[in-house]
Amino acid sequence: MVSSFNDFKLQRAPHNYRYFVYRIEDGTIVIDSHGERDATYDDMADSLPDDECRYALVDMEFKTEDGRDTSKMLFVSWFY
């Protein structure tokens, strides 16, 4: 899982996704879904279940106040 995270963080194939949604089951991280690079934050939010806890790691791209393109990784904890 650590190598998958590092590949995601550095946007290296095959883990160059927009987001991962996962759960912790019996002490193991299980990836439920992921979004391709053209996916949006709303796509990630729509993939969260209504009745179960989940976690997500999202690569958010945006422009800074001075017009530079940048990105930040967001960690989302989803509780019902």
Backbone torsions as a table, in degrees:
resi	resn	phi	psi	omega
1	MET	NA	-33.9	-179.5
2	VAL	-63.6	-41.7	179.4
3	SER	-67.0	-35.5	176.3
4	SER	-63.5	-42.6	178.2
5	PHE	-62.4	-46.3	-179.6
6	ASN	-62.8	-40.5	177.1
7	ASP	-63.9	-40.5	177.8
8	PHE	-63.5	-46.6	-178.6
9	LYS	-60.6	-38.8	-178.5
10	LEU	-93.8	2.4	179.5
11	GLN	57.4	46.5	177.2
12	ARG	-98.8	136.9	175.2
13	ALA	-61.8	145.7	5.3
14	PRO	-92.8	15.5	-176.5
15	HIS	-108.8	29.9	179.8
16	ASN	-89.5	68.8	-178.5
17	TYR	-104.9	169.5	173.6
18	ARG	-79.4	-39.3	-177.5
19	TYR	-154.6	160.2	168.8
20	PHE	-123.6	138.5	170.1
21	VAL	-116.0	129.5	-176.7
22	TYR	-144.0	168.8	177.3
23	ARG	-133.8	163.7	176.1
24	ILE	-109.9	120.9	-176.1
25	GLU	-128.3	116.3	-178.7
26	ASP	53.3	40.1	178.1
27	GLY	78.8	6.0	-179.3
28	THR	-115.6	138.5	176.8
29	ILE	-81.7	124.5	-179.5
30	VAL	-119.0	119.3	179.1
31	ILE	-80.2	121.9	179.7
32	ASP	-85.8	-42.7	-177.3
33	SER	-159.0	167.8	175.4
34	HIS	-147.9	160.4	-179.9
35	GLY	-119.0	139.5	177.2
36	GLU	-64.8	167.9	-175.1
37	ARG	-58.4	-27.2	-179.8
38	ASP	-86.6	1.7	178.0
39	ALA	-70.5	156.6	-179.3
40	THR	-110.0	171.7	175.0
41	TYR	-60.5	-39.1	178.1
42	ASP	-62.6	-37.0	176.0
43	ASP	-60.4	-43.1	178.5
44	MET	-63.7	-46.2	-179.3
45	ALA	-61.4	-37.2	178.7
46	ASP	-67.9	-21.5	-178.8
47	SER	-85.2	-5.4	179.3
48	LEU	-79.9	136.7	179.8
49	PRO	-72.7	155.1	179.6
50	ASP	-78.4	-22.5	-169.5
51	ASP	-127.4	18.1	179.2
52	GLU	-142.6	151.9	176.8
53	CYS	-74.9	145.7	175.9
54	ARG	-148.8	165.1	175.0
55	TYR	-128.2	151.3	179.4
56	ALA	-141.4	146.6	172.1
57	LEU	-119.4	122.0	-172.4
58	VAL	-124.4	133.1	174.2
59	ASP	-95.4	102.5	-177.1
60	MET	-95.5	124.1	176.6
61	GLU	-102.1	141.8	-180.0
62	PHE	-159.9	171.5	176.2
63	LYS	-101.5	139.6	176.3
64	THR	-77.5	171.4	-180.0
65	GLU	-59.9	-28.7	179.5
66	ASP	-92.8	11.6	171.8
67	GLY	90.3	4.3	178.6
68	ARG	-80.5	142.5	172.4
69	ASP	-79.1	134.7	178.1
70	THR	-151.2	177.3	177.4
71	SER	-147.6	157.0	176.0
72	LYS	-137.6	146.8	175.4
73	MET	-93.0	131.1	178.4
74	LEU	-110.3	139.3	173.0
75	PHE	-106.9	126.4	-178.7
76	VAL	-116.6	128.7	172.0
77	SER	-110.6	125.3	-173.7
78	TRP	-112.6	114.4	178.8
79	PHE	-122.0	140.7	179.4
80	TYR	-96.6	NA	NA
